Amino acid sequence: MSEIGFKYSILASGSSGNSFYLETPKKKILVDAGLSGKKITSLLSEINRKPEDLDAILITHEHSDHIHGVGVLARKYGMDLYANEKTWQAMENSKYLGKVNSSQKHIFEMGKTKTFGDIDIESFGVSHDAVAPQFYRFMKDDKSFVMLTDTGYVSDRMAGIVENADGYLIESNHDVEILRAGSYAWRLKQRILSDFGHLSNEDGAEAMIRAMGNRTKKIYLGHLSKENNIKELAHMTMVNQLAQADLGVGVDFKVYDTSPDTATPLTEI
């Protein structure tokens, strides 16, 4: 009998809000709650789960599309919250977090691995214009899943930390040409295109070519911009670049889309 890994659902991914759900036989965890408490509850119900069963919320960084519902959920359901020290400091003055009981606040240092019941979670830093942004690799029973969005580039160090996971949520934020031609102010365009911004469709594909391995079976495209991307274009760019790199896209592994307002099916890895 094979070991049971864990189950996950990308509840929402996009520039309007992000949340990821993970469960093992012992733990139920959210990473980020970047939508209203009501919307997070609705998304959880799509996969037949409830917020009152959550043990913890892990926070990647203080931007509103990642913490919008954290305070509301924490006050209502009392789960533990984890972030690194600098992110906690940045969130103290956030209107989204509000007052949270100090007993619920915990430090998850960047570059460390923490054990939550029966799963190990490794944090790693990314390059984004937040105070100390970090994302996560989840590991259990020789299975792993990596969340990697909200970064301007993927360094060799980062690619090494996340290599050869069974599944990935990788950023495909924008198409460069759509962004350049769009209505955003030039300063905002510069921010998105910078090393502290977001990965383009091409950048995300290039990162996957460097990081994925023979274990990789699922790649999810995340954090798509409503204004500066098209889901079909993001998907096509990823598939084409992986195919050009002689990787077995559609055979050895599959590429999946995510949505800003609909949960992906609860999936076992």
C-alpha positions in Angstrom: 0.0 0.0 0.0 1.4 3.4 -1.0 1.8 6.1 1.6 -0.8 8.8 1.6 0.7 12.2 0.8 -1.7 15.1 1.3 -4.6 16.9 -0.4 -4.7 20.5 -1.7 -6.9 23.0 -3.5 -6.0 26.3 -5.0 -9.0 28.2 -3.6 -8.2 31.4 -5.5 -5.2 32.7 -7.4 -5.0 36.1 -9.1 -4.3 39.8 -8.7 -7.6 40.2 -6.8 -7.0 37.6 -4.1 -5.1 34.4 -3.2 -5.6 31.5 -1.0 -4.3 27.9 -0.9 -5.8 25.0 1.1 -3.8 22.0 2.3 -4.8 19.0 4.4 -3.3 15.9 5.9 -4.9 13.3 8.2 -3.8 15.5 11.1 -3.8 19.1 9.9 -5.9 21.6 7.8 -4.0 24.6 6.7 -4.6 27.8 4.6 -1.8 29.7 3.0 -2.9 33.3 2.7 -6.5 34.5 2.9 -6.5 37.4 0.4 -10.3 37.6 -0.1 -13.1 38.4 2.4 -13.8 35.9 5.1 -17.2 35.3 3.5 -15.6 34.5 0.1 -13.0 32.2 1.7 -15.8 30.4 3.5 -17.6 30.0 0.1 -14.5 28.7 -1.6 -13.9 26.2 1.1 -17.5 25.0 0.8 -16.8 24.3 -2.9 -14.5 21.5 -1.7 -16.7 20.5 1.2 -14.5 22.1 3.9 -15.3 24.6 6.7 -13.1 27.4 8.1 -13.8 26.3 11.7 -11.8 23.1 10.9 -8.6 25.1 10.0 -5.6 24.6 12.3 -3.5 27.5 10.9 -3.1 30.2 8.3 0.4 30.7 6.9 1.1 34.2 5.5 3.5 34.8 2.6 3.6 38.6 2.8 1.6 41.7 3.8 -0.1 42.7 0.5 -3.8 42.9 0.7 -4.5 40.3 -2.0 -2.8 37.8 0.5 -4.1 39.0 3.9 -7.5 40.5 3.3 -9.5 37.9 5.2 -6.9 36.8 7.7 -8.0 39.0 10.7 -11.7 38.2 10.2 -11.1 34.4 10.1 -8.7 34.5 13.0 -11.1 36.4 15.3 -14.0 34.2 14.3 -12.4 30.8 14.4 -9.3 31.2 16.5 -6.8 29.3 14.4 -3.0 29.9 14.7 -1.3 32.4 12.3 2.2 32.1 11.1 4.5 34.7 9.4 8.0 35.9 9.7 8.9 38.7 12.1 9.2 41.4 9.5 5.9 40.5 7.9 4.2 40.6 11.4 5.6 44.1 11.9 4.3 45.2 8.5 0.9 43.7 9.2 0.5 45.4 12.6 -0.8 48.6 11.1 -2.8 46.9 8.3 -6.5 47.6 8.3 -7.0 44.0 7.1 -5.5 42.3 10.0 -7.0 44.4 12.9 -6.7 43.1 16.4 -5.7 39.5 16.8 -5.1 37.6 20.1 -1.3 37.5 20.7 -1.6 33.7 21.5 -2.6 33.1 17.9 0.5 34.8 16.5 3.5 32.7 15.7 6.9 33.2 13.9 7.8 31.2 10.9 11.3 32.3 10.0 12.4 32.6 6.4 14.6 29.7 5.3 13.4 27.3 8.0 11.4 24.1 8.0 8.6 23.7 10.5 6.6 20.5 11.2 2.9 20.8 11.5 1.6 17.5 12.8 2.4 15.0 10.0 3.7 17.5 7.4 7.0 19.4 7.0 6.8 22.9 5.5 9.9 24.7 4.3 9.9 28.5 3.8 12.0 30.4 1.3 12.5 34.0 0.4 11.4 35.5 -2.9 12.1 38.8 -4.7 9.0 41.0 -4.4 8.3 44.5 -3.1 7.1 43.4 0.3 9.1 43.7 3.5 10.2 40.0 3.7 8.1 37.8 1.3 8.4 34.1 1.6 6.7 31.1 0.0 6.5 27.4 0.9 7.3 23.8 -0.1 5.1 21.2 1.5 6.6 17.8 2.2 5.1 14.5 3.4 5.6 10.8 2.7 8.2 11.6 0.0 5.7 13.9 -1.8 6.1 17.6 -2.2 4.2 20.6 -3.6 5.7 24.1 -4.1 3.9 27.5 -4.1 5.9 30.1 -6.0 4.2 33.3 -7.0 4.9 37.0 -6.3 8.5 37.1 -7.3 10.3 39.3 -9.9 12.7 36.5 -10.9 13.7 33.0 -9.8 17.3 32.9 -8.6 19.4 29.7 -8.8 19.1 29.4 -5.1 15.3 29.5 -5.3 15.3 27.0 -8.2 17.4 24.7 -6.1 15.1 24.8 -3.1 12.0 24.1 -5.2 13.4 21.5 -7.6 11.7 18.3 -8.6 8.5 18.7 -6.7 5.5 16.5 -7.5 3.4 19.7 -8.1 3.8 23.4 -8.5 1.8 26.5 -8.3 3.9 28.9 -10.4 3.3 32.5 -11.2 2.2 33.5 -14.8 1.2 37.0 -13.9 1.4 38.9 -17.2 2.1 38.9 -20.9 4.8 41.5 -21.4 3.3 43.0 -24.6 -0.2 43.3 -23.1 1.3 45.0 -20.0 3.4 47.4 -22.1 0.5 48.4 -24.3 -2.0 48.6 -21.4 -3.5 51.4 -19.4 -1.4 51.1 -16.3 0.8 54.1 -15.3 4.4 53.7 -16.5 5.6 53.6 -12.9 3.3 50.6 -12.1 4.4 48.9 -15.3 8.0 49.3 -14.3 7.3 47.9 -10.9 5.6 44.7 -12.3 8.4 44.2 -14.8 11.2 44.7 -12.2 13.1 42.1 -10.2 10.8 43.0 -7.3 7.6 42.6 -9.3 5.9 39.5 -10.9 6.9 36.7 -13.3 5.7 37.0 -16.9 4.2 34.0 -18.7 7.7 33.4 -20.3 9.5 33.9 -16.9 7.2 31.3 -15.3 7.8 28.8 -18.0 11.6 29.3 -17.9 11.5 28.8 -14.1 9.6 25.6 -14.5 12.1 24.3 -17.1 14.9 24.9 -14.5 13.0 23.6 -11.4 10.8 20.7 -12.5 12.1 17.1 -12.5 11.0 13.5 -13.3 8.7 13.5 -10.3 6.7 16.5 -11.5 3.2 15.6 -12.5 1.1 18.8 -12.1 1.9 22.5 -12.9 -0.7 25.1 -12.0 -0.5 28.6 -13.5 -1.2 31.2 -10.8 -1.6 34.9 -10.0 -2.8 35.9 -13.5 -3.5 39.6 -13.9 -7.0 40.4 -15.0 -5.7 43.5 -16.9 -2.4 42.2 -18.3 -3.0 38.6 -19.3 -5.3 36.1 -20.9 -5.7 32.6 -19.4 -5.5 30.9 -22.8 -2.3 32.8 -23.7 -0.7 32.0 -20.3 -1.5 28.3 -20.8 -0.3 28.3 -24.4 3.0 30.0 -23.5 3.8 27.5 -20.7 2.9 24.5 -22.8 4.8 25.7 -25.9 8.0 26.6 -23.9 8.0 23.3 -22.1 7.5 21.4 -25.4 10.3 23.3 -27.0 12.5 22.2 -24.1 11.7 18.6 -25.0 9.7 18.0 -21.8 6.8 15.6 -21.9 4.0 18.1 -21.5 0.6 16.4 -21.6 2.2 13.0 -21.2 4.6 13.0 -18.2 2.9 15.9 -16.6 -0.1 18.3 -17.1 -0.5 22.0 -17.0 -3.6 23.4 -15.2 -5.3 26.8 -14.9 -6.4 28.4 -11.7 -9.2 31.0 -11.1 -9.5 34.1 -9.0 -12.9 33.1 -7.8 -13.4 29.3 -8.2 -11.5 26.6 -6.3 -9.6 23.8 -8.1 -10.8 20.3 -7.1 -9.4 18.9 -3.9 -6.5 16.8 -5.3 -4.3 14.1 -3.6 -0.6 14.2 -4.4 
